[in-house]
Amino acid sequence: MTSLTTDPNDPRLKRGRDTGPTPQHDVYLILSEDERAKGFIRPVRTAYKHMGGEACGVVTRMGQALSETYARDPKFYGATYCVGCQQHFPVAEFVWDSDGLQVGS
């Protein structure tokens, strides 16, 4: 099961793009509850679709804390996971499922 942390120095964290299929990471970094409570600069979206690069077109869904982290700081993540490809890719390869806008923008 995937865990969440607000500690950017957590030794379990991994970053960047994968070189081949891999399970989701054991832990993902999120903004603190206090930081997310300050409000969002983008809508809270819970699903994105892999549409660029080696796109498979599959929709990946996120939990609330990850979704709120994207909404509070759209540039927080440089890569995100695709459940179809089973890899992390740059966020520029994904669009939000709800409105088709690029993830991270």
URNOR-V806088 format. One line per field, one symbol per residue. ss: DSSP state (H for helix, E for strand, C for the rest). phi: phi as a letter, one per 40 degrees, with the letter a starting at -180 (. if undefined). psi: psi as a letter, one per 30 degrees, with the letter a starting at -180 (. if undefined). A space follows every 50 residues. Layout:
# URNOR-V806088
ss: ???
phi: ???
psi: ???
This chain:
# URNOR-V806088
ss: CCEEECCCCCCCCCCCCCCCCCCCCCEEECCCHHHHCCCCCCCCCCEEEE CCCCCCCCEEECCHHHHHHHHHCCCCCCEEEECCCCEEEEHHHEEECCCC CECCC
phi: .cbbabccbdcccbbgcccadacdccabcbccdccccchbcbccbbabbc bbfcdbgccbbbccccccccccadccbcaacbcccfacbddccbbcccag cccgb
psi: kklllgjfgkffkllaklflkllllfkkkllleeeefflkflljkgklkj flbhkfgkkkklleeeeeeeeeifgekfllkjfefhlklkffgklkeefg lkkg.
